[in-house]
Amino acid sequence: MQMTEPNPRVRLKNILFTTDFSPASDTAFPYAVTLARWFGAKLFLAHVVPPGTDANVEGACQTAKRKMATYIESHPAKDAVCDPIVEVGDLDGVISSVIEQHSIDLLVLGTHGRQGAKKWVLGSKGEEIFHLATCPVLTVGPKVTPKPVDFEDWKPILFATDFSDASLHALPYALSLAEENQASLILVHQVALASPDRNWQEVAANWQARLRALIPPDAGLWCSPEFVVGMDFPAAGIVQVAAERSANLIVMGVHLASPSKVAGHFHWSTAYDVVCNAHFPVLTVRA
């Protein structure tokens, strides 16, 4: 059985919030502010202006800077330190550059969460950032209700795993945030649909044992771990368990994605399906 190493504490010094000034961004902003205040992190607010002719870009930049100033004024960050960024370029390239330049520890974004053909007709860049960002990403999907946010309310926390290396890369974040917030932790694994002749109770017991092995021995001092094994399509099963347990945060790993995969059919990934359907923010950690 695989045992975890002692749990490292998550440190957030620089948080990046991307905005297109849409309602989806408005819903996500309180989460960025709350995390910045809790961890004492600096908060960067970024808006990217698409490239175009020199005259168009100059005017678009001036408009974007005015919108950013208005946005900051109308969206109080309380005592969080905010640094606005308006740059021109392709969204993924600019965001990647900002993440590297400012040593960003976490990216926060809101997404419309469009799926299937409708998503591509209407256009959406949220998933591209979601998969290509080199830092963890907190994504606030379309089914998250706009509301005031307090870090102390982010409990319980659900960690979803398929036991891949990418998935387990996110475990320290789930453990650390649960410990930071004294939150109960729900570990979930969805088993592929089994053949009729398999003993489900035995299968479930074996997977539950593997989930238990992920928890440090001292976890009982700061959380009450629960181990859930289901048989469902992964995204649907994760969202259902989160709803049944009233989870307020879902944590999961995502596999390394290249730009070519994002541009193709990689949008059917489990993590993005969870983002599109969950009523809670989803923290993804890329391997």
C-alpha positions, 0 to 999 in steps of 0.5 A, spaced: 500 500 500 502 506 498 503 511 504 503 518 504 509 523 506 508 528 512 503 533 509 507 539 506 503 546 508 500 550 502 503 557 501 500 562 497 504 568 496 502 570 489 495 569 486 493 571 479 485 572 478 484 573 470 477 577 468 474 579 462 469 583 466 463 578 465 458 575 470 463 569 470 469 573 473 464 576 478 462 570 481 470 568 481 473 574 484 470 573 491 474 566 492 481 570 489 480 575 494 478 570 500 484 566 499 489 572 498 486 575 505 487 568 508 494 567 506 496 574 506 498 573 498 499 579 493 493 579 488 494 580 481 488 582 476 489 581 469 485 582 463 488 580 456 487 585 450 487 580 443 492 582 438 489 587 432 492 593 428 496 598 432 490 603 432 485 598 434 490 595 440 491 602 443 484 604 443 482 597 446 488 598 451 485 604 454 478 602 454 481 595 458 485 600 463 478 604 464 474 598 465 480 595 470 480 601 474 472 601 475 472 593 476 477 594 482 473 600 485 466 596 484 469 590 487 472 591 494 478 587 495 478 589 503 485 589 505 488 584 500 493 588 496 491 588 488 496 589 482 492 590 476 495 588 469 493 589 462 497 586 456 496 585 449 497 578 446 494 571 446 490 569 452 494 563 454 501 566 452 500 572 456 497 568 462 503 563 462 508 569 462 505 573 467 505 566 471 512 566 470 514 573 471 510 574 478 511 567 481 504 565 481 502 560 486 495 560 484 490 562 478 483 563 479 478 564 474 471 564 472 468 560 466 462 560 462 463 552 462 460 551 455 460 544 453 460 540 446 458 543 439 455 549 443 462 551 446 466 551 440 460 555 436 460 561 442 467 560 443 471 559 450 478 560 452 477 558 460 479 551 458 485 552 455 488 556 461 485 551 465 489 545 462 496 549 460 497 553 466 503 551 470 500 553 477 494 550 480 488 553 478 481 554 482 476 554 477 469 557 478 464 554 474 457 556 471 453 553 476 456 556 482 452 561 485 454 568 486 455 569 494 460 572 499 465 567 500 469 566 507 475 561 507 472 558 513 466 555 510 470 551 505 468 545 508 468 539 507 473 538 502 472 533 497 479 530 493 477 525 487 482 520 485 484 515 480 490 513 483 494 516 477 501 520 478 497 526 476 491 525 480 496 524 487 500 530 485 493 534 488 493 530 494 498 535 498 493 541 496 487 537 499 490 535 505 493 542 507 487 546 505 483 541 510 488 542 515 489 549 514 481 550 515 480 544 520 475 541 515 473 534 514 476 531 508 472 526 503 476 521 498 473 519 492 474 514 487 470 512 481 471 505 479 470 503 472 463 500 470 464 492 472 462 486 469 456 482 472 460 477 475 465 481 480 463 482 487 462 489 488 463 489 496 470 486 495 472 491 489 469 497 494 473 494 500 479 494 496 479 501 493 477 504 500 483 500 503 487 504 498 484 511 499 485 510 507 493 509 505 493 516 502 491 519 509 497 521 514 497 517 521 495 524 524 490 526 520 485 524 525 487 530 529 485 535 524 480 532 520 475 526 519 476 523 513 471 519 509 472 514 504 467 513 498 468 508 492 462 509 487 461 505 480 459 511 475 462 515 470 468 519 473 465 526 472 458 524 474 460 520 480 464 526 483 459 531 482 454 527 485 458 525 491 460 532 492 452 534 492 450 529 497 456 530 502 455 538 501 462 539 499 464 546 498 471 545 494 473 539 490 480 538 489 483 533 483 489 532 479 489 534 471 494 531 466 499 535 462 496 538 456 499 540 450 496 546 446 495 541 440 490 537 445 487 543 448 485 545 441 482 538 439 478 533 443 481 534 450 475 538 452 472 532 454 476 531 460 473 529 467 476 535 470 473 540 466 466 536 466 466 536 473 468 544 473 462 545 468 457 541 473 459 542 480 456 547 484 462 548 488 469 551 485 474 546 483 482 546 484 486 542 479 493 541 480 497 539 474 502 534 474 
